Amino acid sequence: MKRRMIKIVKLITIAIVLFIMVGLVFPTWTPRINGNNSISTLKQIQINGTGHEVMIRGADKRNPIVIFVHGGPGCSEIPYVRKYQKWLENHFTIVHYDQRGSGKSYHFTEDYSNLSTDLLVDDLLALTDYVREKFDQEKVLLIGHSFGTYIGMQAAAKAPDKFAAYIGIGQVSDHVKSELDSLEYSIDQAELAGNLKDVKKLEQLRGSIENGEMLTPRNLVRKYGGAARLINDNMDYYKGFLLNPEYNLLDVVRFLKGISVSQNVLLAEEAHHNITTIVDKINIPCYFVMGKFDYMTSVHAAKEYYEALEAPVKKFVLFEKSAHYPQFEEKELFAEWLNTTWNQLSVQ
């Protein structure tokens, strides 16, 4: 009996090792979209001297181009985003990319000691030129999400001729104001829930948050509904990593390594160089799209930034049921809004 158990354990161990080995090298792709003029590609392209993973999907390559700039920093949305963009793919050519040092764009032998937001802005502009040339279109629609808005805003301000409009989802703004809003919300919700331990912990962090030294703990913002209310964004990642073909297990390792080298550096830069002082004017139509319950990037702070920002056309759009992910939490409503907005831009 003992020998049999040892044999079973050995077989299970071998199976696990084989599963991991296959998972590390398993080929990745993005599923095909039916149609003679469709596109569905996932590949590395060289941008400013390093490989960037780029996923392009759309039912018709003649449709207008949308570039999404992911947040985090380091949090690629390629592993799971197809779940939320099927309708968008019928009306737009959707471009997602893993930023330098993030996800599948993380390279184990590369030196990331010079990583900065300026470098990421230049990468985004180079990617924009790549897709404009590839699809023979003069301008693209630029959409940033969360930290991606810090990159997107600067790119749009630096080269407005490349973009039809800028859309900031979960728009970053004055760092300290936003974090204090997050802190007060989390404390209020913890008090309502009777979680005095959380209240005490948050109050102890107030000084550090006021000085811009740290963020309101994201696990507590998430716990009290300030991150997502209609989806489970963490579960989207887990399922995407395990079930979707865009990432294999080695890519998951890259994803985690990328976060480790990028988040502290880039978040510190964002904290000490407020976007409100870097970009106070943008020369293209500008839209801030916020979920009403967003306390990862505060709605109130974003609205203050919006009011001060100069733009030829600007709109502040509030989604009533969502938090930090209105494009996912209210995907049908967002898709309808985006299509209507594009049609309005086209006739201007």
URCORRA-V668188 format. One line per field, one symbol per residue. ss: DSSP state (@ for helix, = for strand, . for the rest). burial: I if it has 9 or more other C-alpha atoms within 8 Angstrom, else O. Layout:
BEGIN
ss: ???
burial: ???
END
This chain:
BEGIN
ss: .@@@@@@@@@@@@@@@@@@@@@@@@.............=========..=========.....======...........@@@@.@@@@@@======.....@@@...........@@@@@@@@@@@@@@@@@@@....======.@@@@@@@@@@@@.@@@=======.....@@@@@@@@@@@@@@@@@@@..@@@@@@@@@.@@@@@.......@@@@@@.........@@@@@@@@@@@.....@@@@@@@@@@@@@@@@@@@@@@@@..@@@@..==..=======.......@@@@@@@@@@.==..======......@@@@.@@@@@@@@@@@@@@@@..
burial: OOOOOOOOOOOOOOOOOOOIOOIIIOOOOIOOIOOOOIIIIIOIOOIOOOIIIIIIIIIIIOIIIIIIIIIIIIIIOIIIOOOOIOOIIIIIIIIIIIIIIIIIIIOOOOOOOOIIIOOIIIIIIIIIIOIIOOOOOOIIIIIIIIIIIIIIIIIIIOIIOIIIIIIIIIIIIIIIOIIIIIIOIIIOIIIOOOIOOIIOOIOOIIOIIIOIOOOIOOOIIIOIIIIIIOOOOOOIIOIIIOOIIIIIIIIIOIIIIIIOIIIOIIIOIIIOOIIIOOIIOIIIIIIIIIIIIIIIIIIOIIIOIIOOIOIOOIOIOOIOIIIIIIIOIIIOOIIOOOIOOOOOOOOO
END
